[in-house]
Structure formats: C-alpha cells, structure tokens
C-alpha cells in the first residue's frame, strides 16, 4: 500500500516487466528526490536527540 501511495503522490514510478515470474521496479521521481535533503535533516535531528527522547519516555513511563 505504501508504494502505491508514493506512486499516487508522484514520488515514485512503477515499471512492470512482462516476465515469468513477474518483476516490478520502482524509481524515485524528481519530486521524490527533492525530499532527500529535508529527510536527511530529520534523520540528523533524530540521531542528535534520540537520547533525550528515550529519557523523556522513561520519565513518562515511570509515572
């Protein structure tokens, strides 16, 4: 379902090859590739702050 949604949103292209067994390949579109830099920022934030998030979760769960 996720790949279909990415295709629907214009972030990926699906190519079906008429082979046995069937083969399908997905490729990111230019629009999809434009998300790489913003997503890297999110990954960097998560790496930098994961310890704080875990600490907050532990404090919350300990209540």
N, C-alpha and C positions, 0 to 999 in steps of 0.2 A: 504494500500500500504506500509506503514512504517513497519508493522510486516513482510510482505513478503520480504522486503529488508533486514531486520535484519536476517531473516532465510537464505536468499540467501548469505549473507555475513558471515554466520557461527556463528552469535552472539546469535541466538535463535533456539530452536527446537519446532516444531509444532506437537501436537498429536491430532488426530481426534478420537472421540469416537462414535461408531455406535449406537447412542441413538436417541430417539424422545422426545423433539426436539434435533437437533444436538448439540453436545458440542465439543468445541475445547479448548485445554490448550496450553499455551506457557511457555517455561522454558529457562532461560539463559544457554548458554554453558559455558565451561571453558574459552573460548576466550571472551565471553561477560562479564563474571565476572571479567576478567582481566582489564576491563575498569572502574570498580567501583572506584578504588583509584584515577586514573587520573581525572575522572569526579568529584570526591569529591573536588579535588583541584580547579577545575573550579567553582564549587558552592561556595567554600570558597572565592575565588577571587571576585566573583560577590557580595557576601554579604558584603565584606570589601570595595568594590569600588562603590557600587550602587549609593551612594550619589554623588560621583564625576561624574559618568556617567550622572545622571539626571541634575546636574549643567551644564555640557557641552552641553547637549541637550537644556536646557533652554536658555543658552547663544547663541547657534547657531540659535534657533528658533526666538530669539528676534532681529536678524539682519534685 
